[in-house]
Amino acid sequence: MLAKAVKLQKQRAFLKWAGGKYNLAESIRQHLPASDLLVEPFVGAGSVFLNTDYPKYLLNDINADLIDLYRLLQRQPDMLISAAKQFFVPQNNDKERYIALRQQFNQSQDPLERALLFLYLNRYCFNGLCRYNQSGVFNVPFGKYKKPYFPEAEMWRFAEKAQHAEFTCLSYPELFARLPQKNCVVYCDPPYVPLSKTASFTSYAKNSFTFDDQAELANLAELAQQQGHTVVISNHDTPLTRKIYAAAELDSIQVGRSISQKGSSRGKVAELFAIYRQK
């Protein structure tokens, strides 16, 4: 049985995110059955979380800066939103100022300071990318936007819904090991298999997501299915992903891609859903 067909007002995430699922939220929701708990090992900007209606959520990401920001917003929304708003001023929409604040972020060890600067960098950097080098240094260049948007309303909506969520910063195998005994729904949005050698945006944390990781995730999904869970995985529809997800039900749709420097080149690609239904 699919999740109850409630009419949800579509909610945008407060962060920009490469591969965000806002435009795919309805298609994803159609594959998610009813349950008391939705688990997301790769929560990213949280569009699936925001556009589903489960009693409880377990939301995970390997990016510690992301999870620390979410936890602060969950626990102290008034303080965080008020403090974050101070960064969205004209004098900070400047390349030299951006580079200085990016350096401040990379040198900071304070969770609150890093959370505030992480949000600033997300809205002011190029295309909203989140990329670190092998030393863990955030290195995305300045975005050159006329007036970056401060997502106050979106942050408040996230904070309200986050009262029903637990946030963790674990590897995806560690999270799968923590699943309840049965009957939860797991939605996986891993870094995608690249369509070309220059199309990979997998370094959003310190380490890239390898082909071995893709295969391991599929194996964990099969194991979770045998344990009584439903797992849905999104990825590019390629011969490789179809081979990796051979044990799942497969559904493919055409979707637009927004991470491209030239808007005119942002065409459609095939998106694959691998569905491991509860046994």
N, C-alpha and C positions, 0 to 999 in steps of 0.2 A: 504494500500500500504506500502510495506517495504521501509526502508531507501534506497536511491539510491545506486546502486551496483557499488560503486567506488572501484578500486583496491588500497587498502591501504597497504603501507609498514608497516609490523608489528613492533610496538614500545614497548620496555620494559620500565617499570616503574623504577625510580631511587632508590626506596626504596624496600627492601625485605618486604614481607607481608604475614602473615598466611592467606590462602584462597585467595590469589591474583588470578586475572582472566585472566592473560596473555594467558594461554593455552586454555581458553574457549572463548576468545574474538570473534572469528568468529561465534561460535554457538550462543552467546548472540546477536550479531549484526543481525543475521537472524530473530530474534524476535522483533527487534526494528523498528517501522515504521518511515517514514519521518516526520520531524517537524522542527520548528525554534528553539526549545529548548529541550535539554536533561537535566533532573534533576536527581542527584544521592544523596539520603539521607545518604548513607554510602559509601563515595567515596573511602576510604582506600588508596591503592597505586595509584589508578587512571588508571588501565589498560583499562577499558571500555572507559573512557574519551579519552585516548591516541589512541585508536584503533577504533574510530567512527568519523564521519564527519558531525557534526551539526554546524549550524551558531553560536549558543550560548550554554553555559553550566551554570547550577547552581549546584555547587559541595559543598556538605556538609559532615561534620563528627562531632561526639560528642567529638572527641579527639582534644582538643585545641592546643596541641603541633604540631600536624599534620597540622592543618589549618594555624597556625601562620607560619610554615615553608613554606607552599605553597604560602601564601600571600607575604612573603619576596622574594621568588624566582620569583614570578610574577612581583614585583615592582622594585627589585634591584638585578637582576641576576648576574651582573658582580661582585658586592661586595660580595654577598653571596657565590658564587661558589669559588671565590678566597680565602675567609676566611675559607671555609669548607675544602679546599684542604690541609690546614696547619695541620689538624688533622690526615691526612692519611700518617703517617710517621712511620718507623719501631719501634721507641721507644714507640709509643702508642699501638702497638700490643703486649701487655703484660698484664697479669691478674691483677697485682697490680695497674698498671697505669689505666687500664679499670675501676677498682673499684673506684679509686680516681676521675676519670672523671664522672662516674655514680653518685657519691655523689655530685660532683659539679653541675651536672644537677639538681638533686633533691633539692638542696638548692638555686638554682638560681631563681631570679625573673625577670631577664632581657630577653626580648623576643628574641633578636638576639643571645645571649649566649645559651639560651635553644634550639633555632633552630639548631645552629651549633652542639651542643652536641647531640641533638636528631638524627641527621643524622649519626654522629659518632657511637652512640650506636646501631643504626639500622644495620649498616654494620659490626660491631665488636661483637655484642651479639650472643648468641646461636640461631641458625636457623632464625635470623631476627625477632624474636618474639617481640611484643609490649605488655607488661603486667605491670599493676600497682596494688599495693595492695589497701586496702580500704582507706588508708590515702593518696592515690595519689602518692606513691613512686614507681618509676620505679625499678623493681627488677629482671630483666632477667640476668642470669649469662653470663660470658665471653664465647665467641664462639670458641676460639682456632683455628682460620683460619691461613693458612700460610701467605697469603698476601691479606687482604681485598681490594676489588676493589673500587676505587673512581669513581662514575658514572657521570663524567663531561659531556660527550656527551648526556646522558639521561636527565640530569638536564637542559641543554640548550634546548633540544627539548620540555621538559615540560614547561619551561618558555615561549617559543615562542607560544605554543598552549594556555597557560594560559591567554594570552591577550584577548581571547574570552570567558573567564570564570569569574564568580563571586563565591567567596568562603565564606561559612558561617559555623558557629559553633553553631548548634542548635540541639535540640532533633528532632527525626524524626516526631513526631506529629506537632511540631512547623513548620517544613519545609513544610509538607503537607498543613498546614493552609496558607502558603504563595504562593501556586501554582497560576499561572495565571488563568484567567477565563476558558480557554479551550485550547485543542489541544496541550498539551505538552506531552512528553514521559518521564516516570519516571522509572529508573532502580534501583531496590533495591537489595543490597547484604548485608543483615543483618548478624550478628553473627549466625552461623548455629545451628539448633537443633542437640545436640550431638548424635553420634552413640552409645556411651557407656558412663558410668559414669566418665571415665578417659580421654575422648576424647574432652573435651570442652575447647576452647580457647576464651571464650567470655569476659574476663576481660581486654580487651585492653584499655578501659577507666576505670573510677573508679568503675562503677557499672556493674554487669552482665546483659545480655539480657535474660529475663525470658520467660517462656512459655506464660505468659499473654501478654508480648510484641509481641511475634510472632503472637498471635491472633489479637491484636490491629492493627498491621501492615496490616494484611489481611483485616480487616474492613476498614481501611483508603484507601486501594487500591480499594475496592469495591465502596466507596464513590467517590473517584477520577474518577473512570470509569464512574459513573453516571453523573459526572460534565463535561465529555467530554475529558478525558485524557486516555492515554494508560499506564498501569503499568505492568512491568515485574519484578518478584521476583525470585531469585535463592535460593535454599536451598537443604539440603540432601533429597533424596527421601525415605521417611519413611511413615508408616501408619498415623502417627500424622500429618505430613505436608500435606499429601493428604487430610486429614480431614479438616485441617485449610484452605486450598486453594480450598475447594469443589466448590466454585462459579466461579473458573477460568478455562480456558483451561490449560491442563497440558501436558508437554512434558518432557520425561526422557531420559537421555543419560548416558553412562558409562564414568567416567573420572578418571584420576590418582590423588592421593593425595600426596603432598610433605611434609607435616608437620609430620614427624616421626623421631625418633632418629636413627633408623636403616633403611638404604636405602632399604635393602632387604625386609622389611615389608611394603613398600609403595605400596599397591595394588590399585585396582580400586574400586570405589564406585559409586552408582547411584546418579546423579545430577538431580534435579527437577526444571523445569521452570514453574512458574505459570503466565499465561498471561491474564490480564484483558484488553480486547480490548475496545477501545473508542466506546461509544454508541452514 
